Amino acid sequence: MRDHLSRYKLRKSTFESDRSINQVGSAKTDNILEKTLSKQGLTTVLRTHTCGELRLDHVGQSVTLAGWVIRGRDHGGLAFIDLRDRYGITQIVFNPDRDAAMHELARSLRAEDVIQVTGEVVLRDDRENPKLATGKIEVRGHELKVLNKSKTPPFEPGTTELPNEELRLTYRFLDLRSDRLQEALQLRHRLTKLTRDYFDEHQFLEIETPILGRSTPEGARDYLVPSRVHEGSFYALPQSPQIYKQILMISGYDRYFQIARCFRDEDLRADRQPEFTQIDLEMAFVDQEDILSLIDGLISKLVKDLRNEETERPLPRYDYQDVMEKYGSDKPDLRFGMELVDVAEIAQTCDFAVFKKTMEAGGRVRGLNAKGAADRYSRKDIDCLTEFAGEYGAKGLAFFKVTDEGLHSPIAKFFSETDKQKIMETMQAEVGDLLFFVADQCAVTSAALAALRNRLGKELELYDPNDIKCCWVTNFPLFSYNEDEKRWEAEHHPFCQPVEADLEYLKSDPAKVRAQSYDLVMNGYELASGSVRVHDQSVQQVIFDLLDISAEEAEERFGFLLQALRYGAPPHAGAALGLDRLVMILCGNDNIRDVVAFPKTQKAADLLSGAPSEVDPHQLRDLRIKVDIPQ
């Protein structure tokens, strides 16, 4: 599997073309910095050009550059310096015959020193560097000024051997100087701008919603902010602008979007942060297909403009029940196959007690075929996979290796030749395949096999990590039943509109009711989620009743939305796309922290600033807060 760094290298040419400053190169091109500054009525003092700008048409010009030293070296008596800014790299050369003092100063420079250089652009002799956009020229230095010396850095920003993440996050200002992060943040900037342009072209208004709002505890925990003025009361940071954007629809702003900051106090993963950014949108007088088609267009535009690739339009639509049956997950990675297979008929008749008893108890036996993987996994490897499946609730992981002699496994003796032949046919097995099975309740077989499928897909390199495959998953259940608390719960949130054909089951059989909700899945990640909203007060009340939300509780938790719904609410629908996650995927990355400028760790800590931290006692007194931490 290609590693994290190589994925960035694969996209290098695309990122280079994204840098507008690196598009300079023709003889007719003006100086970018001068042009930009003159528009602002400013003049440049510390530099006339950037380190990524100089080309053959600048030869003979006197220029001033400023930036960070990557490295210095001596060659044939000359002192060479590679100078970097966010636009690129330029090689500087100092000749001792011209100015011995400047040459000696250049030799004394160390990595990450900040300098200013003035000199003449000249052709490189026989040292052309095709890897650099500025590789055909160099600057023959006349003047050198050290603007700031740097301590010896704990790691070099340009290193290909990444230090541990804790060190990189502690010295994030150094890590941010790397091409890896600069390219990701430039792509993020472009994506945000393209998104704003797209929604503007479709008559959307960008409207900001409050950051300090009311706590409506459901789902993830809120981040709370104490009020000094209203003693004993708290604001909550928004988990999403959900209620406010619905109110905007009721207020007549029929097309809203926002690049929204959101906050959730939840356990973190590689694709999750406590504070995150989402592309939030809502539309009135539309149905589900209007929302899906709009986002299809956005994804198509972003992939085309940022990666010069085409996407399928419309994006495929799959029913929730279908993807759960085929992939065991509502966010399937479609870059490879390996669908789940039900083997109930075989499990019911074989002599393997685990399979038979599972079926008798109303469970399921399902499996998957890792094509050609029989020789890739030893018994020890399979034991590790069994332990891995156990993390998702599986009590065991049965397997067969398909050999020339037939099915090989410790459990093969419990299956007749007829059973084995049926397994081969049902699993479409061939010599060299490795078959895995989980026997348990449906939810466990789905979770364990879905996780196993994703792991095998990555380990067996069944897909190109830079490929993009998207789909919509629709018709989620409106409710799920909490066995522990013996009550119904909203699968997404209590404001999802039921599928019209299922309204008759709202009171009689809630398990049958599907929601007009939809998730956009990209490469196995949930990229967007949304729904058609309830705008009929009577339907909303039935849903509240099923969720055991009394009229008093509903008014307490959602009163200002319910009040608005009573004053002429139009049919409306919306969605939110995870911007951080989208940038991560388009970068070919698998860690969201590498596309966020100042991320938190998995324990929600900012190692750079030291947040969260204790505060001055007088601040707590002003807020009437007493900290009581158990010993």
C-alpha positions, -999 to 999 in steps of 0.1 A, spaced: 0 0 0 14 34 -9 22 53 22 10 87 33 39 107 17 37 89 -17 0 98 -20 10 135 -18 36 129 -44 11 114 -67 -9 146 -65 21 169 -67 16 180 -103 -20 189 -96 -10 209 -65 17 227 -85 -9 238 -111 -31 250 -83 -5 275 -72 -13 306 -92 21 320 -85 37 290 -100 18 294 -132 41 323 -140 66 315 -167 58 331 -200 77 361 -212 46 382 -211 38 376 -174 39 405 -150 54 404 -115 27 389 -93 37 407 -61 40 441 -77 7 436 -95 -11 426 -63 5 453 -41 -1 481 -67 -38 473 -67 -37 479 -30 -18 511 -33 13 495 -16 49 490 -25 70 460 -17 102 466 4 114 432 16 109 414 -16 102 420 -53 94 384 -62 85 352 -45 107 321 -44 85 302 -68 81 329 -94 114 334 -113 117 319 -148 139 323 -179 123 356 -188 136 371 -156 173 364 -165 193 396 -162 169 413 -138 179 424 -103 155 409 -78 150 408 -40 138 376 -24 129 368 13 122 335 29 135 306 50 168 288 44 163 251 36 200 242 35 234 257 25 263 239 9 297 247 -6 306 236 -41 338 246 -59 343 275 -36 308 289 -41 282 291 -14 248 278 -24 215 284 -5 181 269 -12 156 296 -2 119 288 4 86 306 9 51 292 4 53 297 -34 84 276 -41 122 274 -39 149 294 -55 186 286 -55 210 314 -44 247 314 -51 274 336 -36 309 340 -51 338 348 -27 356 366 -55 327 391 -57 322 398 -20 341 377 5 321 390 35 288 381 19 301 347 10 312 341 45 279 352 59 261 329 35 282 300 47 272 307 83 235 303 76 215 274 91 182 257 83 152 279 90 171 312 92 150 340 77 169 361 52 166 387 25 187 384 -7 192 408 -36 209 397 -67 208 390 -104 188 362 -121 211 341 -142 209 308 -161 222 278 -143 252 263 -160 250 226 -161 231 222 -128 195 225 -140 170 210 -116 139 197 -134 121 190 -101 118 227 -94 96 252 -113 126 276 -109 151 249 -118 165 266 -149 177 298 -131 195 308 -100 201 342 -83 237 354 -81 236 371 -47 250 407 -43 235 415 -9 224 393 20 206 404 52 197 381 80 162 390 92 160 365 119 181 336 132 165 303 140 172 278 168 181 244 156 147 229 148 136 196 163 129 184 128 132 197 93 99 208 77 108 192 44 119 159 58 105 128 41 109 108 74 80 123 94 87 126 132 60 114 156 27 133 155 30 146 190 63 164 182 48 178 149 17 191 167 38 207 195 59 225 169 30 230 145 46 263 132 74 242 118 52 215 104 31 241 86 61 251 66 62 217 49 50 212 13 27 185 26 6 208 48 10 239 26 -4 220 -4 -33 207 17 -42 241 30 -40 256 -4 -64 230 -17 -86 237 12 -87 274 3 -95 267 -33 -122 242 -23 -138 268 0 -137 295 -27 -152 271 -54 -179 262 -30 -189 298 -23 -189 305 -61 -210 274 -68 -237 283 -43 -237 320 -53 -243 309 -89 -274 289 -77 -288 320 -59 -279 309 -23 -273 335 4 -244 329 29 -259 337 63 -241 333 96 -259 316 125 -250 320 162 -220 304 178 -234 309 213 -268 291 214 -290 270 235 -281 235 246 -304 209 231 -287 177 244 -291 148 219 -265 128 202 -230 141 210 -222 161 241 -223 199 239 -194 222 246 -208 246 272 -199 282 278 -209 298 311 -227 332 311 -213 359 334 -244 380 331 -270 353 335 -256 335 366 -259 297 366 -268 296 329 -248 283 299 -246 288 262 -238 258 240 -214 258 210 -233 246 180 -231 209 170 -247 222 137 -268 252 127 -298 228 122 -326 247 140 -314 281 129 -313 271 92 -348 257 94 -360 290 109 -344 308 80 -365 287 56 -396 297 76 -384 333 74 -385 332 36 -347 328 29 -353 299 6 -317 291 -3 -292 293 26 -256 281 29 -227 286 53 -192 275 58 -200 267 94 -178 260 124 -193 233 146 -183 217 179 -189 182 194 -175 170 227 -171 133 216 -144 107 214 -121 114 185 -108 94 155 -85 99 127 -114 114 106 -129 135 135 -121 166 154 -139 184 183 -142 215 163 -148 211 126 -161 229 95 -190 219 74 -206 231 42 -242 237 55 -272 243 32 -310 244 33 -336 249 6 -373 256 7 -400 244 -18 -378 214 -28 -379 176 -25 -351 151 -17 -339 148 -53 -334 186 -56 -309 184 -27 -291 154 -41 -288 169 -76 -275 202 -62 -247 184 -42 -240 161 -72 -231 193 -91 -209 206 -63 -190 174 -60 -185 172 -98 -172 208 -99 -148 203 -70 -133 171 -83 -130 185 -118 -115 218 -107 -92 205 -80 -82 171 -95 -91 175 -132 -111 143 -130 -147 135 -140 -173 121 -117 -204 101 -125 -236 122 -126 -260 117 -111 -241 100 -84 -254 64 -77 -283 61 -53 -285 30 -30 -312 20 -6 -300 17 31 -312 -19 33 -293 -29 2 -260 -15 13 -263 -30 47 -270 -64 31 -241 -61 6 -215 -43 26 -226 -45 62 -222 -7 64 -242 24 55 -209 40 43 -195 14 19 -162 19 2 -171 12 -34 -135 13 -48 -135 -25 -45 -160 -54 -45 -159 -82 -19 -196 -81 -11 -210 -99 19 -228 -132 12 -255 -149 32 -250 -187 38 -281 -194 58 -291 -224 38 -258 -241 43 -256 -231 80 -289 -247 88 -280 -281 75 -243 -285 83 -229 -302 114 -210 -272 126 -227 -264 159 -218 -227 160 -236 -221 126 -266 -243 135 -272 -228 169 -269 -192 156 -296 -199 130 -318 -216 155 -315 -185 177 -327 -162 149 -292 -150 140 -273 -150 107 -243 -165 91 -226 -144 65 -192 -143 49 -169 -127 23 -144 -139 -2 -109 -125 -1 -99 -134 -37 -64 -148 -40 -55 -142 -3 -51 -178 9 -13 -176 6 -11 -140 20 -24 -149 55 -8 -174 78 -27 -190 107 -11 -164 130 -24 -136 107 -59 -151 108 -58 -152 146 -50 -114 144 -80 -109 121 -102 -129 145 -91 -107 173 -99 -77 151 -134 -90 143 -139 -94 180 -136 -57 185 -168 -54 166 -187 -79 186 -179 -111 168 -174 -142 190 -152 -158 164 -141 -158 128 -145 -190 108 -124 -195 77 -117 -218 47 -86 -217 25 -95 -229 -10 -68 -253 -22 -65 -278 -51 -77 -305 -27 -108 -285 -16 -116 -264 15 -89 -264 41 -99 -253 77 -100 -266 113 -138 -268 109 -138 -285 75 -146 -318 92 -180 -306 102 -191 -300 66 -201 -327 41 -187 -327 6 -222 -315 -5 -219 -286 20 -185 -277 8 -196 -277 -28 -224 -254 -19 -200 -231 0 -178 -229 -31 -207 -221 -54 -224 -196 -30 -191 -178 -23 -180 -180 -60 -147 -194 -46 -117 -204 -66 -83 -220 -58 -63 -195 -38 -92 -177 -22 -97 -172 15 -133 -173 29 -143 -157 62 -176 -162 81 -192 -146 111 -222 -162 129 -241 -139 152 -270 -115 153 -275 -95 121 -260 -62 135 -228 -80 147 -223 -98 114 -227 -65 96 -203 -46 118 -176 -72 120 -176 -82 83 -178 -45 72 -147 -37 93 -129 -69 81 -138 -60 44 -122 -25 48 -91 -39 64 -86 -66 38 -93 -41 9 -64 -20 22 -40 -47 31 -46 -65 -2 -43 -32 -22 -76 -38 -39 -79 -2 -49 -59 29 -58 -60 52 -27 -62 82 -50 -94 70 -67 -127 86 -57 -160 67 -56 -192 83 -43 -227 72 -37 -259 83 -20 -274 61 7 -312 68 11 -342 56 30 -327 52 64 -350 39 92 -367 68 109 -365 51 143 -343 25 161 -354 6 191 -333 9 223 -335 -26 239 -319 -14 272 -344 15 277 -373 -2 259 -381 28 238 -379 42 203 -351 67 194 -346 89 163 -321 74 140 -309 108 128 -329 135 146 -366 140 154 -372 165 125 -368 140 96 -399 137 73 -411 101 69 -414 86 35 -449 94 24 -458 57 17 -448 48 53 -469 74 71 -496 48 78 -471 28 99 -462 57 122 -484 46 150 -489 9 142 -454 -3 132 -427 23 136 -399 -1 126 -413 0 91 -411 37 87 -383 50 65 -370 86 67 -365 109 38 -329 111 49 -297 106 29 -260 103 33 -233 110 8 -205 84 10 -170 90 -5 -144 63 -3 -160 47 28 -164 79 47 -197 96 55 -191 129 37 -226 145 40 -259 139 58 -292 155 54 -330 150 52 -363 165 42 -376 182 73 -410 178 90 -430 210 83 -464 196 94 -470 202 131 -493 172 134 -467 148 120 -441 163 143 -463 156 173 -468 119 164 -430 116 161 -425 133 195 -451 109 210 -433 79 197 -400 92 211 -417 98 245 -411 135 242 -439 152 261 -454 184 249 -437 202 279 -403 186 271 -407 194 234 -414 231 242 -385 232 267 -360 217 242 -372 229 208 -398 256 217 -384 283 194 -384 260 164 -419 246 171 -432 282 175 -418 291 141 -434 260 125 -468 273 136 -464 304 114 -464 291 79 -435 267 74 -428 257 38 -416 223 27 -378 223 32 -348 201 31 -311 204 36 -277 187 42 -243 193 56 -210 182 41 -178 177 62 -153 202 47 -123 188 66 -131 153 56 -137 163 19 -103 180 18 -87 149 34 -100 126 7 -91 149 -22 -56 151 -8 -54 113 -8 -49 114 30 -63 94 58 -58 117 88 -80 148 91 -53 165 113 -32 169 82 -57 192 65 -65 214 95 -40 242 103 -42 238 141 -58 205 150 -64 188 183 -51 154 194 -73 124 200 -77 136 236 -89 170 223 -57 188 233 -39 215 215 -2 207 220 9 240 205 -10 264 228 -15 240 257 -53 241 256 -73 232 275 -57 248 305 -66 260 340 -78 295 343 -72 323 368 -94 319 399 -109 353 395 -123 343 362 -141 314 379 -154 337 406 -168 361 380 -187 332 365 -198 318 399 -181 285 391 -164 262 416 -141 234 402 -146 202 421 -123 175 407 -125 141 424 -93 129 440 
